Structures are given as structure tokens and as C-alpha cells.
Amino acid sequence: MIDPDPKLLRVAEAVADGRPVDWKGVAAQKPELARELRRLQWIERLAMAYRALPGSVADSNETTVRFRPSRLR
């Protein structure tokens, strides 16, 4: 298994935490990650739409969403 790029991990963490990402800056620094960055941008858009929904986890006092990740084969 290949270790993911540390920059990509920081971007993914920012997306997961709802923090802003300088997409152009990251793409300029790491052009080889263009495909992965586009995918993370889509995830960011989905997360923003979810957080904007009334009654979403972002509106509650709950700070942690618990889930059990599944394995992809």
C-alpha cells in the first residue's frame, strides 16, 4: 500500500473539519494530485450542502458523528 501524500491528508482533514481550502494554491504546489483534489472538492461541496440543511449535525450540539467504515474490496 502506498502512503498518501501528507499535503493531500491535510486537505482531506480540512474538508472533513469544514475548514476552507486554498484549492488553487494546493493544485499549484502539487499538480500531480489534480485528480484526487478534484474528488475532494466534490466531497467538500457535498459536505457543505449537508451542513446547510436544517436539522443537520452542524445545527445540533453533537460534535462527533460516529460511523463504522466498511471495507472496499
Steps between C-alpha positions, in 0.01 A plus 500: 500500500628845406504766771286799404665835445512703827364808319205296375433378853498857633253602229277200579508589871403859422209380286386262775521778761321755282803727481567700181750364247710705258430270207697703244797525733508129573455414131789731408725341764401142419382469137546121518208488746252667263268197475488444875449872566202511260345210689555673834340816361186299416499356849538852640199618298289208621603565860418871468156416362440254784613748764263761353196276551275591793533245777838374381770392743655844456187653660498266799715483810646173374864553410591151389331285242570137569505249220659174419693515175449208268773325312510532126630202310 
